């Protein structure tokens, strides 16, 4: 039962470190956000501490255009 609490704490710390990395890259400062910027922010947060070991996740977001 104790490992569940420790595992949850590790996940929270991992995500906080990822959020700090996203903030340092300026992902939270833009008011005009598109799909690629939002995706980059999310994968940076998920990557967590790996950002400080050279991981720089990027997502190319090509949405289909509506037909006319």
N, C-alpha and C positions, 0 to 999 in steps of 0.2 A: 504494500500500500504506500509506502514511503517513496518508492521510486517514481510514482505518478506525479507527486508534487515536485520532485527534483527535475523530472523530465519537462514538466510544464514551465518551471522556472528557467530552464536552459533555453526552451523555445522563445520565451518572452525576451530574455537577454539577447538571443540571436537576432530577433526582429528589431529590437531597440538599436543594436549596433548597425543593422542594415538601414534603419531610418536615419541614423546619424550620418552614415555614408551618403545617402541620398540628399540630405540637407547640405552636406559639404560640396556636393556636385551641383547644387543650385536647382534641384528638381522641384522644390517647393516654392520658389520665388516667382514663377510665371503665372500670370492671371489667365492667359490664353493657352489652354492645354489641348493638345490633340491626342489622337489614339497612340501614336508612337511615344510621346512624352509620358503619358500615363502608364503605358506598358513598361517603359524603361524604369520609371519610379518603382513600380511594383516588383519587377524582377531584381532591382538593386536591393530593395528591402529584404526580399526572400534570400538573396545571396548572403546577406549578413556579413560576418567577419571576413568572408572570402574576398570582399571588395578590397581589403587591405593587403591581400596577397596577389594582386594583379588581375583579378577577375573584374571585367568591365562589361556586364551584360547589356546587350542592346537588342531591341525588338524592332523589326521592320513591319509596320502595320499598313497594309494595303487593303482598304475596304472596297468592296464592289460598288460601282456607281449605279444609281438607279436608272432604269430604262426610261426612255422618253415616250 
